[in-house]
Amino acid sequence: MPVSALFGESLARMASQLEDARCNHKTTTGELIRLEVAFPAMDLVSWLQSQAEATRCFWADRDNNFQMAGLGVAETHTAASMEEASVLMDVLSRRLQPVKAETPARYYGGVAFNKNSNRLWSGFGYTRFILPRLELVQSGDKYRLICNLHNSRDEFEQAFEALDQLVFPEVLPEFNPTEKIREVLEPSHGQWLQQVDHVLTAIATGQVDKAVLSRRSSFSFMSPVPAWSMLARWGATQIASYQFGFQFDNSPCYIGCSPERLFCRDGRQVTTEALAGTMACTTDPEQNDRLARRLLGDRKNLHENALVLQDIRHRLQPLCQDLIDDGDHTVLRLRNLQHLRFAFKGVLKLEITDGELLQTLHPTPAVGGYPRQPASELISTLETHTRGWYSGACGYIGADKSEFSVAIRSGLVEGNTVHLFSGAGLVAGSDAELEWEELNAKIHTPGEVLGMARQGADNRFMERSTG
């Protein structure tokens, strides 16, 4: 049977379930109802882009075992500070405990790097989590269409309307960005040199041991950039990376392909990692092995990673009954970069919650600095752009499991303009010019997706890493 016919059959089964629930549900008004049906295999991002809904979200784990594309909103929850976000996460996790479903219910969203905000990020807030009205979930080789609603007349009407608006997905159009007409870097190269000088002075005088400075690279084109097509093409080039996308009520669309885990809690088991220290990765396997060995022996990169892992161990140990680590660094190899990684696994104490994990670990020194508070204050003093959700945390909250990536390697798509974000960790001995080149290298892949073959500074980073 054609996939389009299977698509129609699945929608009919969901409509039938909705009607049965409306006629027969006898539970308390406002109770969460979660309905699901089998669905034909299809590309989730294509399905997402083909729909007209103003609120859309996407999440894929970095092991390629789980993907979720969400449409609309059954619930939305916000918080204005870390303290409020921590409480909110615990409330949401408890809220889902009585919900019985074949596919566990989860809230999807993110937390910003800090409380600074501007026009670009106004639709996101400091923290926002949603329970999508409709979800298309791929888990292993199974696909499920899910509808979330509450037991009320209005909610049933909204659910039927959302189902009626679904269309069979078109193949994602060929992604051919138009000519770039404008490029703005914040900070500029000259401003970057001054900022790095400030940080190195702060390090030399003992104010901080490390600070991570970021850059926003804004590229404008002749016509609008299709965010979901960009994410699909970007994600197709990545390995060992989370993929995420969030668009709320036609806000700019935040997308990313991050290799870094903040934490994953599965039952009482927790895993996290220190990912810091960077070297180039090429198309030559033998050269990559040599570069990996150089990275594992490089004092500056090892010191940068050590500050992160020591902070994570110090903060996580009191939350765990048992905590073990890799014992040594490994190398995470990506498409054009490779990073030092040091992983932790633990068993959480019974009273520890997701909110406490977030408040304990975020932001790690991999994106902020060390010690955390003075590094954060230094960043706020020096950076003139707003990070928003960049270097924050994106993921999901569930009763059974919660998982968050560190929101790096990401960008905000706003009509004709794409804002790409990148950062570099500064420690004693950092070279401002090489760190600038690293900023370029970290946006190399999305730059390629946008049709910008940057033959300048990012290539110099490769040459200086491989030379």
Secondary structure as UniProt FT lines:
FT   HELIX           3..24
FT   TURN            29..30
FT   STRAND          32..38
FT   HELIX           44..50
FT   STRAND          56..60
FT   TURN            62..63
FT   STRAND          66..71
FT   STRAND          75..79
FT   HELIX           82..96
FT   TURN            97..98
FT   STRAND          106..111
FT   HELIX           119..121
FT   TURN            122..124
FT   STRAND          127..131
FT   STRAND          134..139
FT   TURN            140..141
FT   STRAND          142..150
FT   HELIX           153..164
FT   STRAND          180..186
FT   HELIX           189..204
FT   TURN            205..206
FT   STRAND          210..221
FT   HELIX           227..236
FT   STRAND          242..247
FT   TURN            249..250
FT   STRAND          253..258
FT   STRAND          261..266
FT   TURN            267..268
FT   STRAND          269..280
FT   HELIX           285..297
FT   HELIX           299..316
FT   HELIX           317..319
FT   STRAND          320..325
FT   STRAND          330..333
FT   STRAND          337..348
FT   TURN            350..351
FT   HELIX           354..361
FT   TURN            365..367
FT   STRAND          369..370
FT   HELIX           372..382
FT   TURN            388..391
FT   STRAND          393..398
FT   STRAND          401..406
FT   STRAND          410..414
FT   TURN            415..416
FT   STRAND          417..426
FT   TURN            428..429
FT   HELIX           432..442
FT   HELIX           444..449
FT   TURN            450..451
FT   HELIX           457..466
//
